[in-house]
Amino acid sequence: MVDFFSVLGARDGAAIAGWRDGAPVSVAALRARAGAWRALALRTAGVNAALYIEDSLEFCAALLGAWQAGKTVWLSADTLDASCAALARSVDCFLGEFPARWAALHPSDDDACALPWSGPDAGFPALVVHTSGSTGEPQAIPKKLSQLTCEVATLEALFGPAMIDADIVATVSHQHIYGLLFKVLWPLAAGRAIHAASLAFPEQLALLLGQRPCVLVASPAHLKRLPSHLDWSAAAACLRAVFSSGGPLAPEASVAAGHLLGHVPTEIYGSSETGGVAWRRHHPGSPGAWELLPGVGWRIAPDSGRLEVRSRHLGDDGWLELEDRVSPAADGRFLLLGRGDRLVKIEEKRISLDAIEAALLASGFASEARVIVCPERAGERQVLAAFVIPSASGRALLDAEGKQALNALLRAHLGRVVEAVALPRRWRYLDQLPFNAQGKTTQAQLLALLGVGDARPRLPQVRLIERDDKHDQQRVLLELVVPSTLFYFDGHFTQAPVLPGVVQVDWAIRYGREYFALAPAFRGINALKFQQVVRPDVPFHLELKYDSASCTLHFRYFSDAGQHAGGRILFGP
């Protein structure tokens, strides 16, 4: 096992602990911030503390400081009111960047701690993490410090030799167990530099990965969307490894990412409960079997056919049954067959959501599909909802004949393989599935697309100012006002809400499709720049120009304060 405190305490203070906005952050600076958080935690009553900070270096300091003060840290993937209210039932205080109503604490510039640099013992109840919520309500999972240090030691022994002197760059958040281990705790123990920010845009990623030796910590949602028109050659030269977790990466997506990045992604299979269980790398023609991490054992539960594991990363020596069905493969490996918990009852009929999704994909009109159970109306029976990313042929039918025609075709196809009661009653056709900072699509996100659950607005108030419909160069000018209650302000940021850049791009495409006959397929983004933040309740303008000859949408957000953002979005057939 490793001792995070001994490792950091023994390092040269002038060494680089990480990078923030392109500037190095020293080990001495990180230790000083940890001391400030320790001083704050020591004078705060209680033993359970919620922690949320987006900057990974500041989060690392707060985590170490809280542990040194004897606090069990509770992590949440977001700062939504429902999440915070659930935390409030279990914690004594909130640390970091929570909304004002939760009175979150943050150390002052004068805070410091002169106590010896040491940490708690191996049995300390260090952490409570939450499951992703991809199949229901998130569940709280406790972790001892020994579980975390043991898993970090396993990862370093297996993968560390290929990562000498490599920085850690991530697209995922550390507020979930995968990001916490791979982006914060493992590099901390190994003395690798941590990049403070998680990168949302591939243009940022391609640039940063090409600057120095590095490792990419990502998710399938990010890796399968790497645009091939960007120049990844510098990134491929600097990368030492690519990791992916949060769900299986399709073989073709894995091979494509490997071609762009120079490394086939190493996929990690595990869960919040188990930590890491197994790993694999896809190669053409390989069956996609999973190889166990050192210290992990597996077997098939005789009654359910589900995977059972026993691991040093668990809190005890017993066997834990997971929700995934498996079959054995060569050399002690196993194949995943899908989740065993995706059987639901609709009008007393047992329905497999996996089977419905597989049938939708087999139709040839869907490239991705998710099916969930949702209430049709309050107090009435449950129904199924399908979220579909159309294939090229599905998109062509949708554009030519509309949603009802594609609904009817997919329902007819499903009618040949499932009972009528299993046919989805609600349909949504998307350009991509929503995903959170861990790269996962949650039940709550999908329900929100149906208007179930969180009712906060997702769009601004819009007023058309000008419109010019030339044959080959169309233009509109819109006035927008973003309400302070906008859903997307959660987590961006507590003290001063900022409209996320990805939302600005999404709105440009949305209103571009509303006013222009855009080509159906998204091809990429060029010249993307974010210059000034967009604040709530302050009017600003969105100018859209569409060049039909090149299928290019030019967008520009601006106000009296100057230009906020702009870029060119490319479309095609």
Helices and strands as residue ranges (DSSP letters): H 4-10, E 16-20, E 23-26, H 27-42, E 48-52, H 56-68, E 72-75, H 81-88, E 93-96, G 100-102, E 125-130, E 140-144, H 145-159, G 160-163, E 167-170, H 177-179, I 180-185, H 186-190, E 194-195, H 202-209, E 214-218, H 220-223, H 233-238, E 239-245, H 251-261, E 266-271, E 275-280, E 291-292, E 296-300, E 306-311, E 320-328, G 330-332, E 334-339, E 343-346, E 349-352, H 353-362, E 366-375, E 382-390, H 392-401, H 403-414, G 420-422, E 426-429, H 443-449, E 461-469, E 473-481, G 487-489, H 501-515, E 521-530, E 540-547, E 552-559, E 562-572
